[in-house]
Amino acid sequence: MAARRVLYKGRVQGVGFRKRTKAVAARFKVTGYVKNLGDGTVELIAEGDDREIDEFLADVSRAMAREIAAAESEVITATGYPDFDVRRD
């Protein structure tokens, strides 16, 4: 299982970013979460097959293209999330 962490910068808070990301995730076999961070960015963790993650992240980028100014992605160790959630912590 592969895993990635993506930090999105731009106008990504207060615009429905997390809700739309969860809706996009429902179309893919990915688990993880999306949450707002205190510095105004949004963190996304995605786990699954590499190809599925690539397609999911591409769809997120298309869906939120107007809001995303930059995205930083890194490969991380998978932890086995049971589903894809919006986190508020």
C-alpha positions in Angstrom: 0.0 0.0 0.0 1.3 3.5 -0.9 0.7 6.7 1.0 1.1 10.4 0.3 0.8 13.6 2.3 -0.1 16.7 0.3 -0.2 20.3 1.6 -2.4 22.6 -0.4 -1.8 26.4 -0.3 -3.9 29.2 -1.6 -7.5 30.1 -0.8 -8.1 26.6 0.5 -10.0 27.3 3.8 -13.5 28.5 4.0 -14.4 27.5 0.5 -15.7 23.9 0.9 -12.3 22.4 0.1 -12.6 19.5 2.6 -16.2 18.7 1.7 -15.4 18.6 -2.0 -12.3 16.5 -1.5 -14.3 13.9 0.5 -16.8 13.8 -2.4 -13.9 13.2 -4.9 -12.5 10.5 -2.6 -15.8 8.6 -2.7 -15.1 7.8 -6.4 -11.7 6.2 -5.6 -10.3 3.3 -3.6 -8.4 5.6 -1.2 -8.4 6.1 2.5 -7.0 8.8 4.7 -8.2 12.3 5.6 -8.3 16.0 4.8 -8.0 18.7 7.4 -7.4 22.4 7.8 -4.1 23.4 9.5 -3.6 26.5 11.6 -1.3 28.2 9.1 -4.1 28.4 6.5 -3.1 25.3 4.5 -5.0 22.1 4.0 -3.4 18.7 4.7 -4.4 15.6 2.7 -3.3 12.1 3.5 -4.1 9.5 0.9 -3.5 5.7 1.1 -4.1 3.0 -1.5 -2.7 1.8 -4.8 -0.2 4.3 -6.4 -2.2 4.7 -9.5 -5.5 5.2 -7.6 -3.8 7.9 -5.5 -2.4 9.6 -8.6 -5.9 9.7 -10.2 -7.5 10.9 -6.9 -5.0 13.7 -6.5 -5.3 14.7 -10.1 -9.1 15.0 -9.7 -8.7 17.0 -6.4 -6.4 19.4 -8.3 -8.9 19.7 -11.2 -11.9 20.2 -8.8 -10.2 22.9 -6.8 -7.9 24.5 -9.4 -9.2 28.0 -8.7 -8.4 27.7 -5.0 -5.0 25.9 -5.1 -2.0 28.2 -5.5 0.6 25.4 -4.7 0.7 21.8 -3.6 3.6 20.0 -1.9 3.5 16.2 -2.0 5.6 13.7 -0.2 5.6 9.9 0.0 5.0 8.7 3.6 4.5 5.4 5.4 1.0 4.0 5.2 -0.8 3.5 8.5 -4.0 1.7 7.3 -6.8 4.2 7.6 -10.2 2.5 7.4 -11.9 5.1 5.2 -11.5 8.7 4.0 -12.7 11.4 6.4 -12.8 15.1 7.0 -10.9 15.9 10.2 -11.6 18.9 12.4 -8.8 18.5 14.9 
